[in-house]
Amino acid sequence: GTIHLFRKSQRSLVGKLTHEFRLVAADRRSWKILLFGAINLICIGFLLMWCSSTNSIALTAYTYLTIFDLFSLVTCLISYWVMMKKPSPVYSFGFERFEVLAVFASTVLAQLGALFILKESAERFLEQPEIHTGRLLVGTFVALFFNLFTMLSIKNKPFAYVSEAASTSWLQEHVADLSRSICGIIPGLSSIFLPRMNPFVLIDIAGALALCITYMLIEINNYFAVDTASAIAIALMTFGTMYPMSVYSGKVLLQTTPPHVIGQLDKLLREVSTLDGVLEVRNEHFWTLGFGTLAGSVHVRIRRDANEQMVLAHVTNRLYTLVSTLTVQIFKDDWIRPTLSSVPIANNILNLSDHHVIPMPSLKAADNLNPVTSTPAKPSSPPPEFSFNTPGKNVSPVILLNTQTKPYGLGFNHGSAPYSSVLSQGLGIPGMGAAQGFRTGFANVPSRYGTNARGQPRP
């Protein structure tokens, strides 16, 4: 084969991931995240062993929240990696959508874990096993402490933005109603409970509370079914908390326009359409590139005498307040009035398929017409076009040019021609001896269409 001396070696997928991981690990801000990730793996290992020894599915459901914390730490690392990377020819808008994809994948995996818990809980209702409470309470507090410590110590920018921008979950709404009642009695707690609690902290506290109730009921009454009920409650809270975040991040991946900025965008577009020189704003498209980043493109049609750079500067200045990544295409109005040329008409310009056959009122007898003006001899009688005696009777077809299929500039000479010249070219009047019926005024047209002696159109 051919030997390429200076060909670059192709890296494998593992090599590329290793190179990017080294790039992230070189930043000292990521060392803290890597440390928490290592501790998280150790904690998950102990919790899974305790879940197996206690035979508690509620503790397993709560352990899945610790696994979700590991996904959130990976998302935070991806966020740091995105800030280090610059746009490339392949990813011209940058790598911000990678962190959106990481948030979407993390929330969807958490919901899949909740569905798995619901399936296992439905099987346990048929045959409830015995629950050992030796390490149930210990595992609950270990998981609660680590989850809260991770959420409050690591500043996870993607999840912090999604938790505020996404719609509230049913757990947040119920807690908000309860918090309003409590803050009405103790106003000092309004800064903690209102207006909206962190959904991750809320689900950690609610899950730990459910496990504590399970422990007490099993220790007092040996009521093992409460463990399955607590597992279902934790799974429903997990699903209800993660679902709004999945919907929000999924809409970002689908390049939809955020609902809360549609009104502002419409206002800015109206302002742009009123700028000096702008004739039309069309083909506008705005979408969310990443969390808090809006991208868009718009076409602006301007006058032929307008300054392109000036209009571009004004349009960009108006839209840049809301759209950080903007593409504006300016094009001038290129409408030109069509002109008619004086080229003679071609011999085969009139064809039957290119013309309309429209009815025209038939002329009266020759004794009622003036051969010079072709109008009625009696001035008191109305002209033929205003006679409403028998409309549509004795109608003769006239071949006219179809302007929809032929462009401008076919070479017609406009203006009125004298009747004598028209009569000499073949346009005859019935009864005058010149021709039978109507004929075209062009002598060089090979095919002519008229009427026969009975007033019917010829084929």
Disulfide bonds with the S-S distance in Angstrom:
none
